[in-house]
Amino acid sequence: MAAKTVTIESKDYVFNTLKEAQKYYDAIVKELFDAKLTLTTGQDFDDLKWIYTTYCGYTKHNLGKLNAFEITGFKGVRTVREKGGQYVPTECCVILFSDGSEEEFFTDKAIKEIALKQNPR
């Protein structure tokens, strides 16, 4: 099975593999969590916004919210995620919207969906 490339259009960059892209953005989310920072500007903000909006466009997830409210920031949080039948603590991204609401967002899941759409079989 050939490795799937992932193009992040906000950055105009192509990751050679899905895992490479996931690892890169997981590190950003972990850094946001560890430093207790909220990302509101810059290239990483633009990338995460592009990843989320592209994922939502492909999956039809949360389109009403995206059409009604702006994304104002991203922060890292710890949550529990089911993996292989077990629940494990993990860091994930939280999206901040202009109406004050928040939503958890897993970059690895979104990037996988994007890679599947960019590399159809």
C-alpha positions in Angstrom: 0.0 0.0 0.0 1.4 3.3 -1.1 1.9 6.1 1.5 -0.6 8.8 1.3 0.7 12.4 1.0 -1.1 15.2 2.7 -1.2 18.8 1.2 -1.8 21.5 3.7 -3.0 24.3 1.4 -2.9 27.1 4.0 0.9 26.4 4.2 1.3 25.3 0.5 3.2 22.3 1.9 3.1 18.6 1.1 3.8 16.1 3.8 5.2 12.9 2.4 3.1 10.6 4.5 -0.1 10.8 6.6 1.9 9.9 9.7 4.3 12.7 9.2 1.5 15.3 8.9 -0.3 13.8 12.0 2.9 13.9 14.0 3.7 17.5 13.1 0.2 18.8 14.1 0.0 16.5 17.2 3.2 18.3 18.4 1.6 21.7 17.9 -1.4 20.6 20.0 0.8 19.1 22.7 2.8 22.3 22.9 -0.4 24.4 23.2 -1.5 22.1 26.1 1.9 22.0 27.8 2.3 25.8 27.7 -1.4 26.5 28.4 -1.5 28.8 25.4 -4.4 29.9 23.1 -3.4 30.2 19.5 -5.1 33.2 17.8 -2.8 34.2 14.9 0.0 33.0 12.8 0.8 30.1 10.4 -0.1 27.4 12.9 -3.5 29.1 13.5 -4.1 29.3 9.7 -3.1 25.6 9.3 -5.4 24.4 12.1 -8.2 26.5 10.8 -7.7 25.1 7.3 -7.5 21.5 8.5 -10.7 21.9 10.5 -12.7 23.7 7.9 -11.6 21.3 5.2 -12.4 18.3 7.4 -15.9 19.8 8.0 -16.4 20.4 4.3 -15.5 16.8 3.5 -17.6 15.2 6.3 -20.4 17.8 6.5 -19.6 18.1 10.2 -20.6 21.3 12.0 -21.2 23.3 8.7 -24.0 25.4 10.3 -21.7 26.5 13.1 -18.9 27.3 10.6 -21.2 29.4 8.5 -22.6 31.3 11.5 -19.4 31.9 13.6 -15.8 32.7 13.1 -13.0 30.5 14.5 -11.2 32.8 17.0 -8.6 30.4 18.5 -7.2 27.0 19.3 -6.0 25.6 22.6 -4.8 22.3 23.8 -6.7 20.2 26.4 -6.5 16.8 27.9 -9.4 14.4 27.2 -10.1 10.7 27.3 -10.2 8.9 24.0 -11.2 5.3 23.2 -8.3 3.5 21.4 -8.3 -0.2 20.8 -11.1 -0.9 23.3 -9.3 1.1 26.1 -9.8 4.6 27.2 -6.6 6.6 27.3 -5.8 10.2 28.2 -4.7 12.3 25.3 -4.2 15.9 24.2 -6.5 17.3 21.7 -7.3 20.7 20.2 -10.3 22.8 21.3 -11.7 25.3 18.8 -12.9 28.6 20.1 -15.7 30.2 18.2 -16.8 33.9 18.1 -20.0 33.1 20.0 -17.9 31.9 23.0 -18.5 28.2 22.4 -15.8 25.5 22.2 -15.5 22.2 20.5 -12.9 19.4 20.8 -11.1 18.6 17.6 -8.7 15.7 16.9 -6.2 16.8 14.2 -5.1 13.2 13.5 -8.7 12.2 12.6 -9.1 15.3 10.4 -5.8 14.8 8.6 -6.6 11.2 7.9 -9.9 12.2 6.3 -8.1 14.9 4.2 -5.5 12.4 3.1 -8.2 10.0 2.0 -9.9 12.7 -0.1 -6.7 14.0 -1.6 -5.5 10.4 -2.5 -8.6 8.5 -3.8 -8.0 5.0 -4.8 
